Amino acid sequence: MKIPINTEYVTLGQFLKITDFISSGGEAKFAVKELEISVNGEAENRRGRKLYKSDKITIEGQTFEIA
């Protein structure tokens, strides 16, 4: 699924909120530790990780692409 962004990048925490995996930014800290997340095929647990256009993010088996 392609997720469009209007900025140069979004953080992983913002991305989790955009995709409705969390309902508030405060949950991001716990979500990155609890959810199985990979960015471009590598495991990721930093909520501040910057995601740029064409990055592929997999969360709990669902794959997204920044557009």
PDBQT receptor file of N, H, CA, C and O in Angstrom, charges set to zero:
ATOM      1  N   MET A   1       0.844  -1.163   0.000  1.00  0.00    +0.000 N 
ATOM      2  CA  MET A   1       0.000   0.000   0.000  1.00  0.00    +0.000 C 
ATOM      3  C   MET A   1       0.903   1.243   0.000  1.00  0.00    +0.000 C 
ATOM      4  O   MET A   1       1.843   1.328   0.790  1.00  0.00    +0.000 OA
ATOM      5  N   LYS A   2       0.619   2.187  -0.872  1.00  0.00    +0.000 N 
ATOM      6  H   LYS A   2      -0.145   2.118  -1.514  1.00  0.00    +0.000 HD
ATOM      7  CA  LYS A   2       1.411   3.414  -0.952  1.00  0.00    +0.000 C 
ATOM      8  C   LYS A   2       0.803   4.472  -0.046  1.00  0.00    +0.000 C 
ATOM      9  O   LYS A   2      -0.406   4.703  -0.046  1.00  0.00    +0.000 OA
ATOM     10  N   ILE A   3       1.678   5.109   0.726  1.00  0.00    +0.000 N 
ATOM     11  H   ILE A   3       2.660   4.921   0.726  1.00  0.00    +0.000 HD
ATOM     12  CA  ILE A   3       1.259   6.164   1.643  1.00  0.00    +0.000 C 
ATOM     13  C   ILE A   3       1.901   7.474   1.183  1.00  0.00    +0.000 C 
ATOM     14  O   ILE A   3       3.121   7.615   1.270  1.00  0.00    +0.000 OA
ATOM     15  N   PRO A   4       1.119   8.425   0.702  1.00  0.00    +0.000 N 
ATOM     16  CA  PRO A   4       1.695   9.696   0.239  1.00  0.00    +0.000 C 
ATOM     17  C   PRO A   4       2.060  10.604   1.408  1.00  0.00    +0.000 C 
ATOM     18  O   PRO A   4       1.349  10.656   2.412  1.00  0.00    +0.000 OA
ATOM     19  N   ILE A   5       3.180  11.323   1.268  1.00  0.00    +0.000 N 
ATOM     20  H   ILE A   5       3.758  11.281   0.452  1.00  0.00    +0.000 HD
ATOM     21  CA  ILE A   5       3.546  12.333   2.259  1.00  0.00    +0.000 C 
ATOM     22  C   ILE A   5       3.794  13.646   1.525  1.00  0.00    +0.000 C 
ATOM     23  O   ILE A   5       4.156  13.650   0.349  1.00  0.00    +0.000 OA
ATOM     24  N   ASN A   6       3.597  14.753   2.223  1.00  0.00    +0.000 N 
ATOM     25  H   ASN A   6       3.303  14.750   3.179  1.00  0.00    +0.000 HD
ATOM     26  CA  ASN A   6       3.753  16.076   1.622  1.00  0.00    +0.000 C 
ATOM     27  C   ASN A   6       5.014  16.785   2.087  1.00  0.00    +0.000 C 
ATOM     28  O   ASN A   6       5.233  17.950   1.755  1.00  0.00    +0.000 OA
ATOM     29  N   THR A   7       5.851  16.082   2.859  1.00  0.00    +0.000 N 
ATOM     30  H   THR A   7       5.674  15.135   3.128  1.00  0.00    +0.000 HD
ATOM     31  CA  THR A   7       7.080  16.662   3.385  1.00  0.00    +0.000 C 
ATOM     32  C   THR A   7       8.258  15.843   2.880  1.00  0.00    +0.000 C 
ATOM     33  O   THR A   7       8.072  14.820   2.220  1.00  0.00    +0.000 OA
ATOM     34  N   GLU A   8       9.478  16.295   3.193  1.00  0.00    +0.000 N 
ATOM     35  H   GLU A   8       9.629  17.126   3.730  1.00  0.00    +0.000 HD
ATOM     36  CA  GLU A   8      10.668  15.573   2.749  1.00  0.00    +0.000 C 
ATOM     37  C   GLU A   8      10.721  14.176   3.367  1.00  0.00    +0.000 C 
ATOM     38  O   GLU A   8      11.129  13.214   2.715  1.00  0.00    +0.000 OA
ATOM     39  N   TYR A   9      10.304  14.075   4.633  1.00  0.00    +0.000 N 
ATOM     40  H   TYR A   9       9.973  14.856   5.162  1.00  0.00    +0.000 HD
ATOM     41  CA  TYR A   9      10.321  12.784   5.325  1.00  0.00    +0.000 C 
ATOM     42  C   TYR A   9       9.291  12.798   6.447  1.00  0.00    +0.000 C 
ATOM     43  O   TYR A   9       8.778  13.855   6.812  1.00  0.00    +0.000 OA
ATOM     44  N   VAL A  10       8.990  11.620   6.994  1.00  0.00    +0.000 N 
ATOM     45  H   VAL A  10       9.407  10.761   6.698  1.00  0.00    +0.000 HD
ATOM     46  CA  VAL A  10       8.197  11.484   8.222  1.00  0.00    +0.000 C 
ATOM     47  C   VAL A  10       8.984  10.557   9.137  1.00  0.00    +0.000 C 
ATOM     48  O   VAL A  10       9.775   9.738   8.668  1.00  0.00    +0.000 OA
ATOM     49  N   THR A  11       8.766  10.685  10.440  1.00  0.00    +0.000 N 
ATOM     50  H   THR A  11       8.123  11.350  10.820  1.00  0.00    +0.000 HD
ATOM     51  CA  THR A  11       9.433   9.769  11.359  1.00  0.00    +0.000 C 
ATOM     52  C   THR A  11       8.609   8.482  11.464  1.00  0.00    +0.000 C 
ATOM     53  O   THR A  11       7.430   8.453  11.111  1.00  0.00    +0.000 OA
ATOM     54  N   LEU A  12       9.240   7.443  11.947  1.00  0.00    +0.000 N 
ATOM     55  H   LEU A  12      10.198   7.467  12.234  1.00  0.00    +0.000 HD
ATOM     56  CA  LEU A  12       8.533   6.178  12.110  1.00  0.00    +0.000 C 
ATOM     57  C   LEU A  12       7.347   6.352  13.048  1.00  0.00    +0.000 C 
ATOM     58  O   LEU A  12       6.286   5.771  12.814  1.00  0.00    +0.000 OA
ATOM     59  N   GLY A  13       7.508   7.140  14.106  1.00  0.00    +0.000 N 
ATOM     60  H   GLY A  13       8.369   7.611  14.296  1.00  0.00    +0.000 HD
ATOM     61  CA  GLY A  13       6.400   7.399  15.024  1.00  0.00    +0.000 C 
ATOM     62  C   GLY A  13       5.219   8.056  14.327  1.00  0.00    +0.000 C 
ATOM     63  O   GLY A  13       4.071   7.676  14.554  1.00  0.00    +0.000 OA
ATOM     64  N   GLN A  14       5.499   9.047  13.472  1.00  0.00    +0.000 N 
ATOM     65  H   GLN A  14       6.432   9.356  13.287  1.00  0.00    +0.000 HD
ATOM     66  CA  GLN A  14       4.431   9.708  12.711  1.00  0.00    +0.000 C 
ATOM     67  C   GLN A  14       3.783   8.720  11.749  1.00  0.00    +0.000 C 
ATOM     68  O   GLN A  14       2.566   8.721  11.564  1.00  0.00    +0.000 OA
ATOM     69  N   PHE A  15       4.614   7.879  11.141  1.00  0.00    +0.000 N 
ATOM     70  H   PHE A  15       5.602   7.879  11.291  1.00  0.00    +0.000 HD
ATOM     71  CA  PHE A  15       4.107   6.907  10.181  1.00  0.00    +0.000 C 
ATOM     72  C   PHE A  15       3.154   5.917  10.848  1.00  0.00    +0.000 C 
ATOM     73  O   PHE A  15       2.124   5.559  10.277  1.00  0.00    +0.000 OA
ATOM     74  N   LEU A  16       3.498   5.479  12.053  1.00  0.00    +0.000 N 
ATOM     75  H   LEU A  16       4.335   5.770  12.517  1.00  0.00    +0.000 HD
ATOM     76  CA  LEU A  16       2.616   4.556  12.776  1.00  0.00    +0.000 C 
ATOM     77  C   LEU A  16       1.251   5.192  13.027  1.00  0.00    +0.000 C 
ATOM     78  O   LEU A  16       0.224   4.515  12.985  1.00  0.00    +0.000 OA
ATOM     79  N   LYS A  17       1.251   6.491  13.286  1.00  0.00    +0.000 N 
ATOM     80  H   LYS A  17       2.085   7.041  13.320  1.00  0.00    +0.000 HD
ATOM     81  CA  LYS A  17      -0.015   7.200  13.510  1.00  0.00    +0.000 C 
ATOM     82  C   LYS A  17      -0.787   7.349  12.197  1.00  0.00    +0.000 C 
ATOM     83  O   LYS A  17      -2.002   7.151  12.165  1.00  0.00    +0.000 OA
ATOM     84  N   ILE A  18      -0.083   7.697  11.113  1.00  0.00    +0.000 N 
ATOM     85  H   ILE A  18       0.904   7.858  11.139  1.00  0.00    +0.000 HD
ATOM     86  CA  ILE A  18      -0.727   7.847   9.797  1.00  0.00    +0.000 C 
ATOM     87  C   ILE A  18      -1.417   6.549   9.376  1.00  0.00    +0.000 C 
ATOM     88  O   ILE A  18      -2.508   6.575   8.808  1.00  0.00    +0.000 OA
ATOM     89  N   THR A  19      -0.776   5.417   9.658  1.00  0.00    +0.000 N 
ATOM     90  H   THR A  19       0.111   5.395  10.120  1.00  0.00    +0.000 HD
ATOM     91  CA  THR A  19      -1.307   4.120   9.240  1.00  0.00    +0.000 C 
ATOM     92  C   THR A  19      -2.233   3.497  10.281  1.00  0.00    +0.000 C 
ATOM     93  O   THR A  19      -2.634   2.343  10.132  1.00  0.00    +0.000 OA
ATOM     94  N   ASP A  20      -2.577   4.241  11.332  1.00  0.00    +0.000 N 
ATOM     95  H   ASP A  20      -2.250   5.178  11.453  1.00  0.00    +0.000 HD
ATOM     96  CA  ASP A  20      -3.515   3.816  12.378  1.00  0.00    +0.000 C 
ATOM     97  C   ASP A  20      -3.051   2.626  13.213  1.00  0.00    +0.000 C 
ATOM     98  O   ASP A  20      -3.879   1.927  13.798  1.00  0.00    +0.000 OA
ATOM     99  N   PHE A  21      -1.736   2.384  13.278  1.00  0.00    +0.000 N 
ATOM    100  H   PHE A  21      -1.064   2.952  12.802  1.00  0.00    +0.000 HD
ATOM    101  CA  PHE A  21      -1.242   1.348  14.181  1.00  0.00    +0.000 C 
ATOM    102  C   PHE A  21      -1.251   1.858  15.618  1.00  0.00    +0.000 C 
ATOM    103  O   PHE A  21      -1.320   1.069  16.561  1.00  0.00    +0.000 OA
ATOM    104  N   ILE A  22      -1.182   3.172  15.784  1.00  0.00    +0.000 N 
ATOM    105  H   ILE A  22      -1.126   3.813  15.019  1.00  0.00    +0.000 HD
ATOM    106  CA  ILE A  22      -1.308   3.801  17.099  1.00  0.00    +0.000 C 
ATOM    107  C   ILE A  22      -2.280   4.962  16.964  1.00  0.00    +0.000 C 
ATOM    108  O   ILE A  22      -2.500   5.475  15.867  1.00  0.00    +0.000 OA
ATOM    109  N   SER A  23      -2.868   5.377  18.099  1.00  0.00    +0.000 N 
ATOM    110  H   SER A  23      -2.690   4.960  18.990  1.00  0.00    +0.000 HD
ATOM    111  CA  SER A  23      -3.837   6.468  18.030  1.00  0.00    +0.000 C 
ATOM    112  C   SER A  23      -3.255   7.802  18.482  1.00  0.00    +0.000 C 
ATOM    113  O   SER A  23      -3.818   8.857  18.189  1.00  0.00    +0.000 OA
ATOM    114  N   SER A  24      -2.118   7.759  19.202  1.00  0.00    +0.000 N 
ATOM    115  H   SER A  24      -1.661   6.902  19.439  1.00  0.00    +0.000 HD
ATOM    116  CA  SER A  24      -1.495   9.014  19.621  1.00  0.00    +0.000 C 
ATOM    117  C   SER A  24       0.017   8.891  19.562  1.00  0.00    +0.000 C 
ATOM    118  O   SER A  24       0.565   7.790  19.622  1.00  0.00    +0.000 OA
ATOM    119  N   GLY A  25       0.680  10.018  19.444  1.00  0.00    +0.000 N 
ATOM    120  H   GLY A  25       0.235  10.912  19.395  1.00  0.00    +0.000 HD
ATOM    121  CA  GLY A  25       2.134  10.017  19.354  1.00  0.00    +0.000 C 
ATOM    122  C   GLY A  25       2.806   9.423  20.579  1.00  0.00    +0.000 C 
ATOM    123  O   GLY A  25       3.901   8.869  20.481  1.00  0.00    +0.000 OA
ATOM    124  N   GLY A  26       2.157   9.533  21.737  1.00  0.00    +0.000 N 
ATOM    125  H   GLY A  26       1.267   9.983  21.816  1.00  0.00    +0.000 HD
ATOM    126  CA  GLY A  26       2.715   8.988  22.968  1.00  0.00    +0.000 C 
ATOM    127  C   GLY A  26       2.852   7.476  22.955  1.00  0.00    +0.000 C 
ATOM    128  O   GLY A  26       3.665   6.923  23.695  1.00  0.00    +0.000 OA
ATOM    129  N   GLU A  27       2.079   6.810  22.137  1.00  0.00    +0.000 N 
ATOM    130  H   GLU A  27       1.419   7.259  21.535  1.00  0.00    +0.000 HD
ATOM    131  CA  GLU A  27       2.129   5.351  22.056  1.00  0.00    +0.000 C 
ATOM    132  C   GLU A  27       3.310   4.847  21.226  1.00  0.00    +0.000 C 
ATOM    133  O   GLU A  27       3.643   3.663  21.284  1.00  0.00    +0.000 OA
ATOM    134  N   ALA A  28       3.942   5.727  20.457  1.00  0.00    +0.000 N 
ATOM    135  H   ALA A  28       3.672   6.688  20.409  1.00  0.00    +0.000 HD
ATOM    136  CA  ALA A  28       5.008   5.323  19.535  1.00  0.00    +0.000 C 
ATOM    137  C   ALA A  28       6.165   4.651  20.257  1.00  0.00    +0.000 C 
ATOM    138  O   ALA A  28       6.717   3.666  19.768  1.00  0.00    +0.000 OA
ATOM    139  N   LYS A  29       6.530   5.175  21.410  1.00  0.00    +0.000 N 
ATOM    140  H   LYS A  29       6.081   5.976  21.807  1.00  0.00    +0.000 HD
ATOM    141  CA  LYS A  29       7.657   4.633  22.167  1.00  0.00    +0.000 C 
ATOM    142  C   LYS A  29       7.449   3.147  22.468  1.00  0.00    +0.000 C 
ATOM    143  O   LYS A  29       8.379   2.348  22.350  1.00  0.00    +0.000 OA
ATOM    144  N   PHE A  30       6.240   2.787  22.853  1.00  0.00    +0.000 N 
ATOM    145  H   PHE A  30       5.485   3.436  22.948  1.00  0.00    +0.000 HD
ATOM    146  CA  PHE A  30       5.941   1.403  23.191  1.00  0.00    +0.000 C 
ATOM    147  C   PHE A  30       5.704   0.563  21.938  1.00  0.00    +0.000 C 
ATOM    148  O   PHE A  30       6.069  -0.612  21.898  1.00  0.00    +0.000 OA
ATOM    149  N   ALA A  31       5.099   1.159  20.925  1.00  0.00    +0.000 N 
ATOM    150  H   ALA A  31       4.803   2.114  20.958  1.00  0.00    +0.000 HD
ATOM    151  CA  ALA A  31       4.763   0.428  19.703  1.00  0.00    +0.000 C 
ATOM    152  C   ALA A  31       6.013  -0.076  18.993  1.00  0.00    +0.000 C 
ATOM    153  O   ALA A  31       6.024  -1.205  18.502  1.00  0.00    +0.000 OA
ATOM    154  N   VAL A  32       7.070   0.740  18.927  1.00  0.00    +0.000 N 
ATOM    155  H   VAL A  32       7.061   1.657  19.326  1.00  0.00    +0.000 HD
ATOM    156  CA  VAL A  32       8.274   0.302  18.204  1.00  0.00    +0.000 C 
ATOM    157  C   VAL A  32       8.956  -0.860  18.911  1.00  0.00    +0.000 C 
ATOM    158  O   VAL A  32       9.703  -1.614  18.288  1.00  0.00    +0.000 OA
ATOM    159  N   LYS A  33       8.706  -1.012  20.207  1.00  0.00    +0.000 N 
ATOM    160  H   LYS A  33       8.099  -0.399  20.714  1.00  0.00    +0.000 HD
ATOM    161  CA  LYS A  33       9.278  -2.139  20.939  1.00  0.00    +0.000 C 
ATOM    162  C   LYS A  33       8.407  -3.386  20.830  1.00  0.00    +0.000 C 
ATOM    163  O   LYS A  33       8.918  -4.506  20.841  1.00  0.00    +0.000 OA
ATOM    164  N   GLU A  34       7.094  -3.193  20.724  1.00  0.00    +0.000 N 
ATOM    165  H   GLU A  34       6.679  -2.283  20.715  1.00  0.00    +0.000 HD
ATOM    166  CA  GLU A  34       6.156  -4.312  20.712  1.00  0.00    +0.000 C 
ATOM    167  C   GLU A  34       5.849  -4.858  19.311  1.00  0.00    +0.000 C 
ATOM    168  O   GLU A  34       5.671  -6.064  19.140  1.00  0.00    +0.000 OA
ATOM    169  N   LEU A  35       5.787  -3.975  18.318  1.00  0.00    +0.000 N 
ATOM    170  H   LEU A  35       5.931  -2.995  18.457  1.00  0.00    +0.000 HD
ATOM    171  CA  LEU A  35       5.434  -4.400  16.967  1.00  0.00    +0.000 C 
ATOM    172  C   LEU A  35       6.664  -4.869  16.202  1.00  0.00    +0.000 C 
ATOM    173  O   LEU A  35       7.774  -4.392  16.439  1.00  0.00    +0.000 OA
ATOM    174  N   GLU A  36       6.460  -5.795  15.295  1.00  0.00    +0.000 N 
ATOM    175  H   GLU A  36       5.559  -6.183  15.102  1.00  0.00    +0.000 HD
ATOM    176  CA  GLU A  36       7.542  -6.251  14.424  1.00  0.00    +0.000 C 
ATOM    177  C   GLU A  36       7.603  -5.300  13.228  1.00  0.00    +0.000 C 
ATOM    178  O   GLU A  36       6.729  -5.315  12.362  1.00  0.00    +0.000 OA
ATOM    179  N   ILE A  37       8.661  -4.467  13.196  1.00  0.00    +0.000 N 
ATOM    180  H   ILE A  37       9.371  -4.455  13.900  1.00  0.00    +0.000 HD
ATOM    181  CA  ILE A  37       8.776  -3.419  12.184  1.00  0.00    +0.000 C 
ATOM    182  C   ILE A  37      10.105  -3.552  11.457  1.00  0.00    +0.000 C 
ATOM    183  O   ILE A  37      11.148  -3.744  12.083  1.00  0.00    +0.000 OA
ATOM    184  N   SER A  38      10.062  -3.449  10.127  1.00  0.00    +0.000 N 
ATOM    185  H   SER A  38       9.215  -3.294   9.619  1.00  0.00    +0.000 HD
ATOM    186  CA  SER A  38      11.308  -3.393   9.361  1.00  0.00    +0.000 C 
ATOM    187  C   SER A  38      11.194  -2.280   8.321  1.00  0.00    +0.000 C 
ATOM    188  O   SER A  38      10.121  -2.012   7.780  1.00  0.00    +0.000 OA
ATOM    189  N   VAL A  39      12.334  -1.642   8.060  1.00  0.00    +0.000 N 
ATOM    190  H   VAL A  39      13.206  -1.860   8.499  1.00  0.00    +0.000 HD
ATOM    191  CA  VAL A  39      12.419  -0.583   7.061  1.00  0.00    +0.000 C 
ATOM    192  C   VAL A  39      13.430  -1.031   6.021  1.00  0.00    +0.000 C 
ATOM    193  O   VAL A  39      14.594  -1.277   6.339  1.00  0.00    +0.000 OA
ATOM    194  N   ASN A  40      12.981  -1.136   4.780  1.00  0.00    +0.000 N 
ATOM    195  H   ASN A  40      12.036  -0.937   4.522  1.00  0.00    +0.000 HD
ATOM    196  CA  ASN A  40      13.835  -1.605   3.683  1.00  0.00    +0.000 C 
ATOM    197  C   ASN A  40      14.516  -2.928   4.022  1.00  0.00    +0.000 C 
ATOM    198  O   ASN A  40      15.683  -3.138   3.693  1.00  0.00    +0.000 OA
ATOM    199  N   GLY A  41      13.770  -3.821   4.686  1.00  0.00    +0.000 N 
ATOM    200  H   GLY A  41      12.822  -3.650   4.953  1.00  0.00    +0.000 HD
ATOM    201  CA  GLY A  41      14.265  -5.160   4.975  1.00  0.00    +0.000 C 
ATOM    202  C   GLY A  41      15.084  -5.305   6.244  1.00  0.00    +0.000 C 
ATOM    203  O   GLY A  41      15.506  -6.414   6.570  1.00  0.00    +0.000 OA
ATOM    204  N   GLU A  42      15.322  -4.220   6.971  1.00  0.00    +0.000 N 
ATOM    205  H   GLU A  42      14.979  -3.319   6.706  1.00  0.00    +0.000 HD
ATOM    206  CA  GLU A  42      16.103  -4.282   8.203  1.00  0.00    +0.000 C 
ATOM    207  C   GLU A  42      15.223  -3.947   9.404  1.00  0.00    +0.000 C 
ATOM    208  O   GLU A  42      14.436  -3.002   9.362  1.00  0.00    +0.000 OA
ATOM    209  N   ALA A  43      15.362  -4.729  10.474  1.00  0.00    +0.000 N 
ATOM    210  H   ALA A  43      16.001  -5.497  10.508  1.00  0.00    +0.000 HD
ATOM    211  CA  ALA A  43      14.575  -4.503  11.682  1.00  0.00    +0.000 C 
ATOM    212  C   ALA A  43      14.818  -3.083  12.201  1.00  0.00    +0.000 C 
ATOM    213  O   ALA A  43      15.937  -2.572  12.159  1.00  0.00    +0.000 OA
ATOM    214  N   GLU A  44      13.749  -2.465  12.687  1.00  0.00    +0.000 N 
ATOM    215  H   GLU A  44      12.840  -2.880  12.721  1.00  0.00    +0.000 HD
ATOM    216  CA  GLU A  44      13.857  -1.075  13.161  1.00  0.00    +0.000 C 
ATOM    217  C   GLU A  44      13.074  -0.910  14.458  1.00  0.00    +0.000 C 
ATOM    218  O   GLU A  44      11.950  -1.398  14.570  1.00  0.00    +0.000 OA
ATOM    219  N   ASN A  45      13.665  -0.221  15.447  1.00  0.00    +0.000 N 
ATOM    220  H   ASN A  45      14.579   0.176  15.357  1.00  0.00    +0.000 HD
ATOM    221  CA  ASN A  45      12.960   0.030  16.702  1.00  0.00    +0.000 C 
ATOM    222  C   ASN A  45      13.146   1.468  17.194  1.00  0.00    +0.000 C 
ATOM    223  O   ASN A  45      12.929   1.756  18.371  1.00  0.00    +0.000 OA
ATOM    224  N   ARG A  46      13.545   2.366  16.294  1.00  0.00    +0.000 N 
ATOM    225  H   ARG A  46      13.721   2.132  15.338  1.00  0.00    +0.000 HD
ATOM    226  CA  ARG A  46      13.700   3.780  16.652  1.00  0.00    +0.000 C 
ATOM    227  C   ARG A  46      12.514   4.573  16.121  1.00  0.00    +0.000 C 
ATOM    228  O   ARG A  46      12.312   4.659  14.910  1.00  0.00    +0.000 OA
ATOM    229  N   ARG A  47      11.735   5.149  17.017  1.00  0.00    +0.000 N 
ATOM    230  H   ARG A  47      11.898   5.080  18.001  1.00  0.00    +0.000 HD
ATOM    231  CA  ARG A  47      10.552   5.894  16.571  1.00  0.00    +0.000 C 
ATOM    232  C   ARG A  47      10.926   7.157  15.812  1.00  0.00    +0.000 C 
ATOM    233  O   ARG A  47      10.103   7.685  15.064  1.00  0.00    +0.000 OA
ATOM    234  N   GLY A  48      12.139   7.652  15.983  1.00  0.00    +0.000 N 
ATOM    235  H   GLY A  48      12.807   7.222  16.591  1.00  0.00    +0.000 HD
ATOM    236  CA  GLY A  48      12.589   8.853  15.288  1.00  0.00    +0.000 C 
ATOM    237  C   GLY A  48      13.222   8.582  13.936  1.00  0.00    +0.000 C 
ATOM    238  O   GLY A  48      13.669   9.514  13.268  1.00  0.00    +0.000 OA
ATOM    239  N   ARG A  49      13.269   7.316  13.517  1.00  0.00    +0.000 N 
ATOM    240  H   ARG A  49      12.906   6.558  14.060  1.00  0.00    +0.000 HD
ATOM    241  CA  ARG A  49      13.858   6.969  12.221  1.00  0.00    +0.000 C 
ATOM    242  C   ARG A  49      13.146   7.744  11.121  1.00  0.00    +0.000 C 
ATOM    243  O   ARG A  49      11.919   7.722  11.032  1.00  0.00    +0.000 OA
ATOM    244  N   LYS A  50      13.920   8.429  10.282  1.00  0.00    +0.000 N 
ATOM    245  H   LYS A  50      14.918   8.447  10.354  1.00  0.00    +0.000 HD
ATOM    246  CA  LYS A  50      13.340   9.215   9.201  1.00  0.00    +0.000 C 
ATOM    247  C   LYS A  50      13.019   8.305   8.024  1.00  0.00    +0.000 C 
ATOM    248  O   LYS A  50      13.855   7.507   7.601  1.00  0.00    +0.000 OA
ATOM    249  N   LEU A  51      11.822   8.427   7.507  1.00  0.00    +0.000 N 
ATOM    250  H   LEU A  51      11.143   9.075   7.851  1.00  0.00    +0.000 HD
ATOM    251  CA  LEU A  51      11.366   7.645   6.370  1.00  0.00    +0.000 C 
ATOM    252  C   LEU A  51      11.193   8.581   5.180  1.00  0.00    +0.000 C 
ATOM    253  O   LEU A  51      10.507   9.600   5.269  1.00  0.00    +0.000 OA
ATOM    254  N   TYR A  52      11.819   8.224   4.075  1.00  0.00    +0.000 N 
ATOM    255  H   TYR A  52      12.376   7.397   4.002  1.00  0.00    +0.000 HD
ATOM    256  CA  TYR A  52      11.789   9.061   2.873  1.00  0.00    +0.000 C 
ATOM    257  C   TYR A  52      10.986   8.377   1.774  1.00  0.00    +0.000 C 
ATOM    258  O   TYR A  52      10.658   7.195   1.872  1.00  0.00    +0.000 OA
ATOM    259  N   LYS A  53      10.676   9.134   0.733  1.00  0.00    +0.000 N 
ATOM    260  H   LYS A  53      10.942  10.094   0.654  1.00  0.00    +0.000 HD
ATOM    261  CA  LYS A  53       9.934   8.580  -0.400  1.00  0.00    +0.000 C 
ATOM    262  C   LYS A  53      10.652   7.347  -0.939  1.00  0.00    +0.000 C 
ATOM    263  O   LYS A  53      11.880   7.326  -1.025  1.00  0.00    +0.000 OA
ATOM    264  N   SER A  54       9.904   6.344  -1.291  1.00  0.00    +0.000 N 
ATOM    265  H   SER A  54       8.906   6.361  -1.221  1.00  0.00    +0.000 HD
ATOM    266  CA  SER A  54      10.315   5.039  -1.817  1.00  0.00    +0.000 C 
ATOM    267  C   SER A  54      10.818   4.074  -0.747  1.00  0.00    +0.000 C 
ATOM    268  O   SER A  54      11.168   2.942  -1.080  1.00  0.00    +0.000 OA
ATOM    269  N   ASP A  55      10.870   4.480   0.540  1.00  0.00    +0.000 N 
ATOM    270  H   ASP A  55      10.586   5.400   0.811  1.00  0.00    +0.000 HD
ATOM    271  CA  ASP A  55      11.184   3.524   1.602  1.00  0.00    +0.000 C 
ATOM    272  C   ASP A  55      10.038   2.531   1.713  1.00  0.00    +0.000 C 
ATOM    273  O   ASP A  55       8.871   2.881   1.533  1.00  0.00    +0.000 OA
ATOM    274  N   LYS A  56      10.394   1.281   2.015  1.00  0.00    +0.000 N 
ATOM    275  H   LYS A  56      11.341   0.997   2.161  1.00  0.00    +0.000 HD
ATOM    276  CA  LYS A  56       9.397   0.233   2.209  1.00  0.00    +0.000 C 
ATOM    277  C   LYS A  56       9.400  -0.155   3.682  1.00  0.00    +0.000 C 
ATOM    278  O   LYS A  56      10.437  -0.513   4.240  1.00  0.00    +0.000 OA
ATOM    279  N   ILE A  57       8.224  -0.079   4.303  1.00  0.00    +0.000 N 
ATOM    280  H   ILE A  57       7.381   0.212   3.849  1.00  0.00    +0.000 HD
ATOM    281  CA  ILE A  57       8.076  -0.344   5.723  1.00  0.00    +0.000 C 
ATOM    282  C   ILE A  57       7.134  -1.525   5.899  1.00  0.00    +0.000 C 
ATOM    283  O   ILE A  57       6.035  -1.539   5.345  1.00  0.00    +0.000 OA
ATOM    284  N   THR A  58       7.566  -2.509   6.667  1.00  0.00    +0.000 N 
ATOM    285  H   THR A  58       8.459  -2.497   7.117  1.00  0.00    +0.000 HD
ATOM    286  CA  THR A  58       6.712  -3.650   6.975  1.00  0.00    +0.000 C 
ATOM    287  C   THR A  58       6.409  -3.624   8.467  1.00  0.00    +0.000 C 
ATOM    288  O   THR A  58       7.316  -3.593   9.299  1.00  0.00    +0.000 OA
ATOM    289  N   ILE A  59       5.114  -3.636   8.791  1.00  0.00    +0.000 N 
ATOM    290  H   ILE A  59       4.378  -3.660   8.115  1.00  0.00    +0.000 HD
ATOM    291  CA  ILE A  59       4.659  -3.617  10.177  1.00  0.00    +0.000 C 
ATOM    292  C   ILE A  59       3.731  -4.796  10.376  1.00  0.00    +0.000 C 
ATOM    293  O   ILE A  59       2.670  -4.880   9.757  1.00  0.00    +0.000 OA
ATOM    294  N   GLU A  60       4.142  -5.709  11.248  1.00  0.00    +0.000 N 
ATOM    295  H   GLU A  60       5.004  -5.641  11.750  1.00  0.00    +0.000 HD
ATOM    296  CA  GLU A  60       3.324  -6.889  11.541  1.00  0.00    +0.000 C 
ATOM    297  C   GLU A  60       2.852  -7.582  10.253  1.00  0.00    +0.000 C 
ATOM    298  O   GLU A  60       1.695  -7.994  10.164  1.00  0.00    +0.000 OA
ATOM    299  N   GLY A  61       3.723  -7.710   9.275  1.00  0.00    +0.000 N 
ATOM    300  H   GLY A  61       4.663  -7.375   9.348  1.00  0.00    +0.000 HD
ATOM    301  CA  GLY A  61       3.406  -8.429   8.042  1.00  0.00    +0.000 C 
ATOM    302  C   GLY A  61       2.751  -7.593   6.954  1.00  0.00    +0.000 C 
ATOM    303  O   GLY A  61       2.607  -8.073   5.829  1.00  0.00    +0.000 OA
ATOM    304  N   GLN A  62       2.350  -6.363   7.245  1.00  0.00    +0.000 N 
ATOM    305  H   GLN A  62       2.467  -5.973   8.158  1.00  0.00    +0.000 HD
ATOM    306  CA  GLN A  62       1.756  -5.476   6.235  1.00  0.00    +0.000 C 
ATOM    307  C   GLN A  62       2.845  -4.564   5.673  1.00  0.00    +0.000 C 
ATOM    308  O   GLN A  62       3.585  -3.936   6.430  1.00  0.00    +0.000 OA
ATOM    309  N   THR A  63       2.939  -4.492   4.353  1.00  0.00    +0.000 N 
ATOM    310  H   THR A  63       2.338  -5.001   3.738  1.00  0.00    +0.000 HD
ATOM    311  CA  THR A  63       3.982  -3.676   3.738  1.00  0.00    +0.000 C 
ATOM    312  C   THR A  63       3.407  -2.384   3.174  1.00  0.00    +0.000 C 
ATOM    313  O   THR A  63       2.360  -2.378   2.526  1.00  0.00    +0.000 OA
ATOM    314  N   PHE A  64       4.116  -1.293   3.437  1.00  0.00    +0.000 N 
ATOM    315  H   PHE A  64       4.966  -1.298   3.963  1.00  0.00    +0.000 HD
ATOM    316  CA  PHE A  64       3.744   0.038   2.984  1.00  0.00    +0.000 C 
ATOM    317  C   PHE A  64       4.925   0.649   2.245  1.00  0.00    +0.000 C 
ATOM    318  O   PHE A  64       6.074   0.275   2.482  1.00  0.00    +0.000 OA
ATOM    319  N   GLU A  65       4.643   1.586   1.355  1.00  0.00    +0.000 N 
ATOM    320  H   GLU A  65       3.710   1.890   1.164  1.00  0.00    +0.000 HD
ATOM    321  CA  GLU A  65       5.707   2.313   0.650  1.00  0.00    +0.000 C 
ATOM    322  C   GLU A  65       5.386   3.799   0.726  1.00  0.00    +0.000 C 
ATOM    323  O   GLU A  65       4.251   4.215   0.493  1.00  0.00    +0.000 OA
ATOM    324  N   ILE A  66       6.407   4.596   1.056  1.00  0.00    +0.000 N 
ATOM    325  H   ILE A  66       7.329   4.258   1.245  1.00  0.00    +0.000 HD
ATOM    326  CA  ILE A  66       6.231   6.045   1.100  1.00  0.00    +0.000 C 
ATOM    327  C   ILE A  66       6.190   6.556  -0.336  1.00  0.00    +0.000 C 
ATOM    328  O   ILE A  66       7.087   6.265  -1.127  1.00  0.00    +0.000 OA
ATOM    329  N   ALA A  67       5.152   7.317  -0.674  1.00  0.00    +0.000 N 
ATOM    330  H   ALA A  67       4.423   7.554  -0.032  1.00  0.00    +0.000 HD
ATOM    331  CA  ALA A  67       5.006   7.828  -2.032  1.00  0.00    +0.000 C 
ATOM    332  C   ALA A  67       5.083   9.347  -2.048  1.00  0.00    +0.000 C 
ATOM    333  O   ALA A  67       4.981   9.959  -3.111  1.00  0.00    +0.000 OA
TER     334      ALA A  67
